[in-house]
């Protein structure tokens, strides 16, 4: 599906430009120029910056938006910024630690209004080094499925 979207983006980036030129005798002639103003460097992935938090311990065993059972021991997250089942790289901007997680749930709208972009499991928050602080500033980048680092 992403390949089709990239091809469509490439096709739509090609613009047909009509220009009127004059030759050395002064006669006007129409010419068509095909030009592209977008360089293609592969799929475009979304990136957002904001505040990360982590789930409460008492949410273990509840159902997520994808229908699976939530476990704080997994590397998953809730976000309203990305589609469900999207893989993202979360970077703690205070210590540059990163982790790859899968979005499997949605956050409450109140959290989004407070600047939160992602709600991580406690395991993910621990690996990013902010478990004892509760919140941290992060960059969240969509990555292809199977990305390890």
N, C-alpha and C positions, 0 to 999 in steps of 0.2 A: 504494500500500500504506500509506503514511504517513497519507493522508487517512482511510482506513478505521480505522486505529488511533486517530487523533484523534477521530473520530466515536464510536468505542466508548468511549474514555475519557470523552467528554462525556456519553454516555448512562449510563455506570456512576457518574458523579459525581452524577447526580440521585438523590436518596434519597427514598423514600416514608416519610413519618413519620406515624404514627397518633397522634392526641392526643385526649384526652377533655376536653371543655370543658363548662362549665355556663352556661346562659342565665340571664336575670334572674329566672326563676321557680324556679331551683334544679334544674331537670331536667338530667341529664347527656346529652350527645349526642356521638357519635363524629364526628370530622372528619379529613380527609386533607389533609396539606400536602405539596406538592412543593417541595423545597428543594435548592439546590446550594451546596456549600461549596468548590468549586473554580472559580476564574476561568479562563477559557480565553484564552490569549494566543498560540496557535499551537502548532506541533510542539515537543515537548520534546527537547532535544539534550543529550547526555552531556558532562560536563566533568570532567577529572581533573587533579591537580597532582602533580608528582614530578620525577624526574631524567631528563634527556635525554642521550643519548650519540650517537655516529655510527659508521657501518660502517667496517670496516677496508678499506684499498685492495685487499687480495688477494681480496675477495669479488666483485669485478667479474666478470661472466660467469656467476655461479652462478644457479641457478633459485630464484625466490621461491615463497612459498606459493600465489600466484595462478597460477603456471606461467610467468610472464614472466621474462625474463632481467634480472638486477639490473645496474643501472648507477649508479655514484656521481654521475654528471652529471645525473641526473633529480631531480625533487622528489617523492620517495616516502619511505616509512618503514615500520618494523616496530613493531607494538604488539600486546600481548595484551589490551588494554583495549577495543579497538574491533573491529567486524566488518571483514573484508577488503573492500576497495574503498570504504571510508568516507573521506570528505574531512574533514580536520581543520585547524583554525587552531592553530598552535603559537606561543606567546608566551614569549620569553625574559624571565623575571621580573627579571633583573639589569639589562637595558638596554631593555626594552619593545619590542624588535624582534619582528615577527610574520611568519609565512609560512604559506601554505596548501600542504598535501601530501596525498597519497593513501596510505592504508594498503594495502600490497600484500604484506606479509610478517609473520611472527610472530617474536618474540624467544625466546631460550632461557629456560627457567624460572629459571635462576640469576640472570639479569639482573633479572627481575621481583622476586625475593626481595631484591635489593639496592636496591629502590626505584625502578628504572628504569620509566618509563611509555611511553617511545618511543625508538626507535633510528633516527636520521635518516641520509640520504645526506650525504656530505661537502659537497656543494653547498648543501644546506639548512642544515647546521651553519654553513657559512661565512656565509650570508645572515643567520643569527641571531647571528653574532658570537661564537661560542664554539669555533671550530675549534682555536685554540691552547691552550684550557683542557681540552678533552676531555669535560667534563661541565658541565651547568648546570641550574638549577632552572627548570622550565617549567610553563605551564598549557596543556592540550590540550583544545580544544573542538570537538565535532562540528559541521560546517557543511553546508548543502545543496550538492549538486554544482553547480559553476559559480560558486561564491563567489570573488570576486577578491581581496578584502582581508580 
